[in-house]
Amino acid sequence: MAKKREPSTEELQQVQHERTTEEHDAVGSSMTVDEEHQHQRRAEKSAYLERMLDKRRRSEQGDRDRD
């Protein structure tokens, strides 16, 4: 059985960037304050994950540069 391909760091980072943007956009169209806070928290989490993936990407590049 063939293994499923793991997404690259860049692909994962792009997904997080899209989620961050979507959640920021959803804040403005929230119907309640609770819903607005929920979208804001999701946007913050996605932005955090995006930053961590950027850190991972830079580390991977550094590893390749040393080879």
C-alpha positions as CSV (number, residue, x, y, z in Angstrom):
1,M,0.0,0.0,0.0
2,A,1.4,3.4,-1.0
3,K,2.0,6.0,1.7
4,K,0.2,9.2,1.5
5,R,2.5,12.2,0.8
6,E,3.1,14.5,3.7
7,P,2.4,18.2,2.9
8,S,5.5,20.4,2.8
9,T,6.1,23.1,5.4
10,E,5.3,25.7,2.7
11,E,2.0,24.0,1.9
12,L,1.0,23.9,5.6
13,Q,2.0,27.5,6.1
14,Q,-0.2,28.5,3.1
15,V,-3.2,26.7,4.6
16,Q,-2.6,28.5,8.0
17,H,-2.4,31.8,6.2
18,E,-5.7,31.2,4.4
19,R,-7.3,30.2,7.7
20,T,-6.0,33.3,9.4
21,T,-7.4,35.5,6.7
22,E,-10.8,33.7,6.7
23,E,-11.1,34.0,10.5
24,H,-10.2,37.7,10.4
25,D,-12.8,38.2,7.7
26,A,-15.4,36.3,9.8
27,V,-14.9,38.6,12.8
28,G,-16.6,41.4,10.9
29,S,-19.6,39.4,10.0
30,S,-20.2,37.8,13.4
31,M,-23.7,37.9,14.7
32,T,-22.8,37.9,18.4
33,V,-20.0,39.1,20.6
34,D,-19.2,35.4,21.5
35,E,-19.0,34.5,17.8
36,E,-16.7,37.4,17.2
37,H,-14.4,36.4,20.0
38,Q,-14.4,32.8,18.7
39,H,-13.3,33.9,15.3
40,Q,-10.7,36.2,16.8
41,R,-9.3,33.4,18.9
42,R,-9.2,31.1,15.8
43,A,-7.4,33.8,13.8
44,E,-4.8,34.2,16.6
45,K,-4.2,30.5,16.8
46,S,-3.8,30.2,13.0
47,A,-1.4,33.2,13.0
48,Y,0.6,31.5,15.8
49,L,0.8,28.2,13.8
50,E,1.8,30.2,10.7
51,R,4.7,31.8,12.6
52,M,5.8,28.4,14.0
53,L,5.7,27.0,10.4
54,D,7.8,29.9,9.2
55,K,10.3,29.1,12.0
56,R,10.4,25.5,10.9
57,R,10.8,26.5,7.2
58,R,13.8,28.7,8.1
59,S,15.3,25.8,10.1
60,E,14.9,23.4,7.2
61,Q,16.5,25.9,4.9
62,G,19.4,26.3,7.3
63,D,19.8,22.5,7.4
64,R,20.0,22.4,3.6
65,D,22.5,25.3,3.5
66,R,24.8,23.3,5.8
67,D,24.7,20.2,3.7
